[in-house]
Amino acid sequence: MKRDETPLLPDGRVTEARLLGERITQLRQGLKLRQADVAARAGVSRSTAVLIEKGDPGRTLAQVLRYIHAMAPDVSLLALLSGEAPALIALHARKLPQRVRAATRNELRDLDF
């Protein structure tokens, strides 16, 4: 049975691990990949993939890097953490609200005030 590393880390590092997991999840969603497919490509079980995407600090660096590489071989860890990966930018753009219709002149005028 694996050891729980969370109590051994300061709270700030646990938060960073969760952020990394969130970014990995966002990358996968931005690329429109299924978790099971990425796990198979990376050579990890789906349960390990779930833990990686949760930001579990007990996952090895090698597992995390293999998982990222299985999704996007050209994306560096730095680009992923900074949010500069193209898939993350595209995912963010898709989540932005879209106008259904053009604003009328009166609506545009009201926005100016």
C-alpha positions as CSV (number, residue, x, y, z in Angstrom):
1,M,0.0,0.0,0.0
2,K,1.3,3.4,-0.9
3,R,2.1,6.0,1.7
4,D,0.1,9.2,2.0
5,E,2.6,12.0,1.5
6,T,0.2,14.8,2.1
7,P,0.9,15.2,5.9
8,L,4.6,15.5,5.1
9,L,4.2,18.5,2.9
10,P,3.5,22.2,3.8
11,D,0.0,23.4,2.8
12,G,1.4,25.6,0.1
13,R,3.1,22.6,-1.6
14,V,-0.2,20.6,-1.4
15,T,-2.0,23.5,-3.1
16,E,0.7,23.5,-5.8
17,A,0.2,19.8,-6.4
18,R,-3.5,20.3,-6.8
19,L,-2.9,23.2,-9.2
20,L,-0.7,20.9,-11.3
21,G,-3.4,18.3,-11.3
22,E,-6.0,20.8,-12.4
23,R,-3.7,22.0,-15.3
24,I,-3.2,18.4,-16.4
25,T,-6.9,17.9,-16.4
26,Q,-7.4,21.1,-18.4
27,L,-4.8,20.0,-20.9
28,R,-6.5,16.7,-21.4
29,Q,-9.9,18.4,-21.8
30,G,-8.5,21.0,-24.2
31,L,-7.1,18.2,-26.4
32,K,-10.5,16.4,-26.1
33,L,-8.9,13.2,-24.9
34,R,-10.4,10.5,-22.7
35,Q,-8.7,9.8,-19.4
36,A,-8.6,6.1,-20.0
37,D,-6.9,6.6,-23.4
38,V,-4.2,8.9,-22.0
39,A,-3.6,6.5,-19.1
40,A,-3.1,3.6,-21.6
41,R,-0.7,5.6,-23.7
42,A,1.3,6.6,-20.6
43,G,1.5,3.1,-19.3
44,V,-0.4,3.8,-16.0
45,S,-3.7,2.5,-14.7
46,R,-6.8,4.7,-14.9
47,S,-6.8,4.9,-11.1
48,T,-3.3,6.4,-11.2
49,A,-4.5,8.8,-13.9
50,V,-7.3,9.9,-11.6
51,L,-4.7,10.5,-8.8
52,I,-2.4,12.4,-11.1
53,E,-5.3,14.7,-12.2
54,K,-6.3,15.2,-8.5
55,G,-2.7,16.4,-7.8
56,D,-1.8,13.5,-5.5
57,P,1.7,14.3,-4.2
58,G,2.3,10.5,-3.9
59,R,2.6,10.1,-7.6
60,T,6.1,9.9,-9.0
61,L,7.5,12.7,-11.2
62,A,8.1,10.0,-13.8
63,Q,4.4,9.1,-13.8
64,V,3.3,12.7,-14.1
65,L,5.8,13.5,-16.9
66,R,4.8,10.3,-18.8
67,Y,1.1,11.2,-18.5
68,I,1.8,14.7,-19.8
69,H,3.9,13.4,-22.7
70,A,1.3,10.9,-23.6
71,M,-1.2,13.7,-24.2
72,A,1.1,16.4,-25.7
73,P,4.7,15.4,-26.4
74,D,5.5,19.0,-27.4
75,V,4.2,20.7,-24.3
76,S,6.8,21.4,-21.6
77,L,6.0,21.3,-17.9
78,L,6.8,25.0,-17.7
79,A,4.3,25.8,-20.5
80,L,1.7,23.7,-18.7
81,L,2.2,25.4,-15.4
82,S,2.2,28.9,-16.9
83,G,-0.9,28.2,-18.8
84,E,0.8,28.9,-22.2
85,A,0.1,25.5,-23.7
86,P,-2.1,26.0,-26.8
87,A,-4.6,23.4,-25.7
88,L,-5.1,25.3,-22.4
89,I,-5.6,28.6,-24.3
90,A,-8.1,27.0,-26.6
91,L,-10.0,25.4,-23.7
92,H,-10.2,28.8,-22.0
93,A,-11.5,30.4,-25.2
94,R,-14.2,27.8,-25.6
95,K,-15.4,28.4,-22.1
96,L,-15.8,32.2,-22.6
97,P,-19.4,33.3,-23.0
98,Q,-20.5,33.8,-26.6
99,R,-22.9,36.4,-27.8
100,V,-25.9,34.9,-29.5
101,R,-26.9,38.0,-31.3
102,A,-25.4,41.4,-32.1
103,A,-26.1,44.2,-29.7
104,T,-28.6,46.8,-30.8
105,R,-27.7,50.5,-31.0
106,N,-29.6,51.2,-27.8
107,E,-27.7,48.4,-26.0
108,L,-24.4,49.7,-27.2
109,R,-25.3,53.3,-26.2
110,D,-26.2,52.0,-22.7
111,L,-22.9,50.3,-22.4
112,D,-21.1,53.6,-23.0
113,F,-22.5,55.2,-19.9
